[in-house]
Amino acid sequence: MLAQTWSEHCKHKIFNAKVRYDDEETGETEIIDSIFRTYIKDTTEEVGKKIDWLASVFEDNAGAVAFNDRLNVVAKVRPTILQAP
């Protein structure tokens, strides 16, 4: 559900941008094509292959996990627009 919340509520342009990461210790450079896809969505999908309680993520602004063998717990994201006072 955490990944779902991030995907919908915090998926700003920066999370989909290409990011150049320079490791100052090793001198290596890495290009990350979408922080969202690489570290949130892909990671969540890999975890989902190893567990049976992850019922649904990245669909319709909601995430679902199995509560028991009959019921799921669902969290739906509702964006809030903040306005300056």
Secondary structure by P-SEA (a helix, b strand, c coil): caaaaaaccccccccccbbbbbcccccbbbbbccccccccaaaaaaaaaccccccccccccbbbbbccccbbbbbbbbbbbbbcc
